[in-house]
Amino acid sequence: MTITPTPEQEQILVKAMEAGLIERAEDALNVGLETLQKRLPAAPAEETAEEWIARFHAWIHSHARQTVVLSDEAMSRESIYGDRGL
């Protein structure tokens, strides 16, 4: 594959070489690819069904078990809004 830089890109490459950031213009491609690789999300690790189930159960058990359950009266529209919203 051949990549032809624009005049603006050529100026940046020259400045980068002068600053010692890269030795050759071709090195800029490696720098760019390394940057893109860092920005890509990590590939999820393959896990077995058993591992997924164990992780799911651990997540389930990590939640509080003392949840207060409100009565139907407390959850009624009238209880929440009263005379407003009619």
BATORGU-426334 format. One line per field, with one value per atom (N, C-alpha, C): residue in one letter; x, y, z; atom name. Coordinates in Angstrom, 1 decimal, m for minus. Example, Ala and Ser with C-alpha at 12.3 -4.5 7.8 and 13.67 -1.06 7.14 Angstrom:
minu	c(a,a,a,s,s,s) .
x	c(13.2,12.3,13.2,12.8,13.7,12.9) .
y	c(m5.7,m4.5,m3.3,m2.2,m1.1,0.0) .
z	c(7.8,7.8,7.8,7.1,7.1,7.9) .
tipa	c(N,CA,C,N,CA,C) .
//
This chain:
minu	c(m,m,m,t,t,t,i,i,i,t,t,t,p,p,p,t,t,t,p,p,p,e,e,e,q,q,q,e,e,e,q,q,q,i,i,i,l,l,l,v,v,v,k,k,k,a,a,a,m,m,m,e,e,e,a,a,a,g,g,g,l,l,l,i,i,i,e,e,e,r,r,r,a,a,a,e,e,e,d,d,d,a,a,a,l,l,l,n,n,n,v,v,v,g,g,g,l,l,l,e,e,e,t,t,t,l,l,l,q,q,q,k,k,k,r,r,r,l,l,l,p,p,p,a,a,a,a,a,a,p,p,p,a,a,a,e,e,e,e,e,e,t,t,t,a,a,a,e,e,e,e,e,e,w,w,w,i,i,i,a,a,a,r,r,r,f,f,f,h,h,h,a,a,a,w,w,w,i,i,i,h,h,h,s,s,s,h,h,h,a,a,a,r,r,r,q,q,q,t,t,t,v,v,v,v,v,v,l,l,l,s,s,s,d,d,d,e,e,e,a,a,a,m,m,m,s,s,s,r,r,r,e,e,e,s,s,s,i,i,i,y,y,y,g,g,g,d,d,d,r,r,r,g,g,g,l,l,l) .
x	c(0.9,0.0,0.9,0.5,1.3,0.4,1.0,0.3,1.0,0.2,0.8,0.3,1.2,0.8,0.4,m0.5,m0.8,0.4,0.4,1.5,1.5,0.4,0.3,0.9,0.6,1.1,2.6,3.1,4.5,5.2,4.7,5.3,5.4,4.3,4.3,5.4,5.5,6.5,7.9,8.2,9.5,9.8,8.8,9.0,9.2,8.5,8.6,10.0,10.6,11.9,13.0,12.7,13.7,13.7,12.5,12.4,12.9,13.2,13.7,12.7,11.4,10.3,10.3,10.7,10.8,12.0,12.6,13.8,13.4,12.4,12.0,10.5,10.0,8.6,7.7,8.2,7.5,7.2,8.1,7.9,6.6,6.1,4.9,3.7,3.7,2.6,2.6,3.8,3.9,3.4,3.8,3.3,1.8,1.3,m0.2,m0.9,m0.4,m1.0,m1.0,0.2,0.3,m0.8,m0.9,m1.9,m3.3,m3.6,m5.0,m5.2,m4.1,m4.3,m4.6,m4.0,m4.3,m5.7,m6.3,m7.7,m8.7,m8.4,m9.3,m9.7,m11.0,m11.4,m10.7,m10.3,m9.7,m10.7,m10.2,m11.0,m11.4,m12.7,m13.1,m12.5,m12.1,m11.5,m12.6,m12.2,m13.1,m13.4,m14.6,m14.9,m15.9,m15.8,m16.7,m18.1,m19.1,m20.4,m20.4,m19.6,m19.5,m18.9,m17.8,m17.2,m18.2,m19.0,m20.0,m21.0,m21.5,m22.5,m22.0,m20.7,m20.1,m20.0,m19.6,m19.5,m20.9,m21.9,m23.3,m23.8,m23.6,m24.0,m23.3,m22.0,m21.3,m21.9,m22.3,m22.9,m24.2,m25.0,m26.3,m26.1,m25.2,m25.0,m24.3,m23.8,m23.2,m24.2,m25.4,m26.5,m27.0,m27.5,m28.1,m29.3,m29.5,m30.6,m31.7,m31.5,m32.5,m33.3,m33.7,m34.5,m35.9,m36.2,m37.5,m38.6,m39.6,m40.7,m41.8,m42.2,m43.3,m44.7,m45.6,m47.0,m47.6,m48.6,m49.3,m49.9,m50.3,m50.9,m49.8,m48.6,m47.5,m47.0,m47.2,m46.8,m48.0,m49.1,m50.3,m50.0,m50.6,m50.5,m51.0,m52.1,m52.6,m51.6,m51.0,m50.0,m48.8,m48.4,m47.2,m47.6,m48.7,m49.0,m50.0,m50.8,m51.8,m52.8,m53.1,m54.0,m53.4,m52.1,m51.4,m51.5,m51.4,m51.3,m52.6,m53.7,m55.0,m55.6) .
y	c(m1.2,0.0,1.2,2.2,3.5,4.6,5.3,6.4,7.7,8.6,9.9,11.0,11.6,12.6,13.9,14.7,16.0,16.9,18.1,19.1,19.4,19.5,19.8,18.7,17.4,16.3,16.2,16.5,16.5,17.5,18.7,19.6,19.1,18.4,17.9,16.8,15.9,14.9,15.5,16.5,17.2,17.7,18.4,18.9,17.8,16.7,15.6,15.0,14.9,14.4,15.3,16.6,17.6,17.6,17.4,17.3,16.0,15.1,13.8,12.8,13.1,12.2,11.0,11.1,9.9,10.1,9.0,9.0,9.2,8.5,8.5,8.8,9.3,9.6,8.4,7.2,5.9,5.6,6.1,5.8,6.4,7.5,8.1,7.2,6.3,5.3,4.4,4.0,3.1,3.9,5.1,5.9,6.1,6.3,6.5,5.2,4.1,2.8,2.4,2.7,2.5,3.3,4.5,5.4,4.8,4.4,3.8,2.6,1.7,0.5,0.8,1.8,2.2,2.7,3.3,3.8,2.8,1.7,0.6,m0.1,m0.4,m1.2,m2.5,m3.0,m4.3,m5.4,m6.3,m7.5,m8.2,m8.6,m9.3,m10.7,m11.1,m12.4,m13.5,m14.6,m15.7,m16.3,m16.5,m17.2,m18.3,m19.3,m20.5,m20.1,m20.9,m20.7,m20.8,m21.7,m21.8,m20.6,m20.0,m18.7,m17.6,m17.5,m16.4,m16.6,m17.8,m18.1,m17.7,m18.1,m17.8,m16.3,m15.6,m14.1,m13.5,m14.0,m13.5,m13.7,m14.9,m15.2,m14.3,m14.0,m13.1,m11.7,m11.3,m10.0,m9.9,m11.0,m11.1,m10.9,m11.7,m11.7,m10.5,m9.6,m8.4,m7.3,m7.5,m6.5,m6.7,m5.6,m5.6,m6.5,m7.2,m8.1,m7.5,m6.4,m5.8,m4.7,m5.0,m4.0,m3.8,m2.6,m2.3,m2.3,m3.1,m3.2,m2.3,m1.4,m0.5,m1.2,m0.7,m1.3,m0.8,m1.4,m1.0,0.4,0.7,2.1,3.1,2.8,3.8,4.0,3.0,3.1,3.6,3.9,4.3,5.7,6.0,7.3,8.4,8.2,9.2,9.5,8.5,8.6,9.5,9.2,9.9,11.3,11.5,12.9,13.6,13.0,13.7,14.3,15.6,16.3,16.9,16.8,17.4,16.4,16.9,16.0,15.4,15.8,15.3,16.1) .
z	c(0.0,0.0,0.0,m0.8,m0.8,m0.2,0.7,1.3,0.8,0.3,m0.2,0.8,1.5,2.5,1.8,2.4,1.9,2.2,1.6,1.9,3.4,4.0,5.5,6.3,5.9,6.6,6.4,5.2,4.9,5.9,6.1,7.0,8.4,8.8,10.2,10.3,9.2,9.2,9.3,8.6,8.6,10.0,10.6,11.9,13.0,12.8,13.7,13.6,12.4,12.2,12.7,12.5,13.0,14.6,15.2,16.6,17.2,16.4,16.8,17.3,17.0,17.4,16.5,15.3,14.4,13.5,13.0,12.2,10.7,10.3,8.9,8.8,7.7,7.6,7.8,7.4,7.5,9.0,9.9,11.3,11.8,11.2,11.6,11.6,10.6,10.5,11.8,12.2,13.4,14.6,14.7,15.9,15.8,14.7,14.5,14.9,14.4,14.7,16.1,16.8,18.2,19.0,18.6,19.2,19.0,17.8,17.5,18.4,18.5,19.2,20.7,21.3,22.6,22.8,21.8,21.9,21.6,21.0,20.7,22.0,22.2,23.4,23.4,24.6,24.8,24.4,23.7,23.3,24.5,24.6,25.8,25.8,27.0,27.1,26.9,26.3,26.1,27.5,27.8,29.1,28.8,29.7,29.5,30.1,29.8,30.4,31.9,32.4,33.9,34.5,33.8,34.4,34.3,33.2,33.1,34.2,34.4,35.5,36.8,37.1,38.4,38.6,37.5,37.6,37.8,37.1,37.3,38.7,39.2,40.6,41.6,41.4,42.3,42.2,41.0,40.9,41.6,41.4,42.1,43.6,44.2,45.6,46.2,45.3,45.7,46.1,45.8,46.1,47.5,48.1,49.4,49.4,50.5,50.6,51.6,52.1,53.0,52.4,51.2,50.4,51.1,51.3,51.9,50.8,51.1,50.1,50.5,49.7,50.0,49.7,50.5,50.3,49.0,48.6,47.4,47.6,48.8,49.1,48.9,49.4,49.3,47.9,47.0,45.6,44.7,45.3,44.4,43.9,42.8,42.1,43.1,43.8,44.7,45.8,46.3,47.4,46.9,45.6,45.1,44.7,44.0,43.4,44.2,45.0,45.8,44.8,45.0,44.2,42.9,42.8,41.6,40.5,39.3,38.1,37.7,38.2,37.8,36.7) .
tipa	c(N,CA,C,N,CA,C,N,CA,C,N,CA,C,N,CA,C,N,CA,C,N,CA,C,N,CA,C,N,CA,C,N,CA,C,N,CA,C,N,CA,C,N,CA,C,N,CA,C,N,CA,C,N,CA,C,N,CA,C,N,CA,C,N,CA,C,N,CA,C,N,CA,C,N,CA,C,N,CA,C,N,CA,C,N,CA,C,N,CA,C,N,CA,C,N,CA,C,N,CA,C,N,CA,C,N,CA,C,N,CA,C,N,CA,C,N,CA,C,N,CA,C,N,CA,C,N,CA,C,N,CA,C,N,CA,C,N,CA,C,N,CA,C,N,CA,C,N,CA,C,N,CA,C,N,CA,C,N,CA,C,N,CA,C,N,CA,C,N,CA,C,N,CA,C,N,CA,C,N,CA,C,N,CA,C,N,CA,C,N,CA,C,N,CA,C,N,CA,C,N,CA,C,N,CA,C,N,CA,C,N,CA,C,N,CA,C,N,CA,C,N,CA,C,N,CA,C,N,CA,C,N,CA,C,N,CA,C,N,CA,C,N,CA,C,N,CA,C,N,CA,C,N,CA,C,N,CA,C,N,CA,C,N,CA,C,N,CA,C,N,CA,C,N,CA,C,N,CA,C,N,CA,C,N,CA,C,N,CA,C,N,CA,C,N,CA,C,N,CA,C) .
//
